[in-house]
């Protein structure tokens, strides 16, 4: 009896996602799961056909292997330091982790939504891997940093073309009269552990992790640029927090001079640099 293509496809997807059903099909015991898997006579017939087909086992196992390999490439690209800590650089270990990760999620990949895949993988690391083995104490900080970068990169897709900043040409007097704020593609990532060497080297084996907090300023200047990273000290962080677009740069300069003795010329120089780097943007709403 011919089998409808849609039915065969649906059963195939069920077979991929349900490892117990797959093993039962290989063993010829899939009828024992009919009630628990809502398998009617037509679906059982499809499973019979799959079992009779010599290439079924190879196709399923090859699909899972390739899916794990593709996922490994994705997380290695966007979570390189996290992966390096988890695997000590062993590609086979990474393949094994990604295989188990996809099995946990019933072999449902996010495909081209690579950032979303990495976020789900990050949750798997926190909720599964870090609970079943001892990991370095700085792994959480590394993961938080890399997921923070991913959040920023995801956000760039939502920024309208006319909202990307262009560095203005301003005199000091003009600079004092405008209001500025963070550009839309800027993320502050504040960590309780100083992993700056690890971020700069991308190799946990050669980096020194230090106690104490650190703040990373991560930004994307434009859609033609990759993201860039700076360390933001306490002083510049205070300045950046004050530049919220609700008052002029001159007013902020006066506040900081009164509170911290910061010379206005120093603040204007910092603001000018940040405008040139597109960390700041002129607030056009005023």
QUIMOSUL-V866743 format. One record per helix or strand of 3 or more residues. SS is the DSSP state (@ for helix, = for strand). FROM is the first residue (numbers start at 1). LEN is the number of residues. If there is no record, write none. Layout:
ss: <SS,SS>
from: <FROM,FROM>
len: <LEN,LEN>
This chain:
ss: <@,@,@,@,@,@,@,@,@,@,@,=,=,@,=,=,@,@,@,=>
from: <5,19,30,41,56,80,91,114,139,161,172,180,186,196,210,228,234,249,264,280>
len: <13,9,4,12,23,8,14,19,20,3,6,3,9,6,10,4,9,12,14,3>
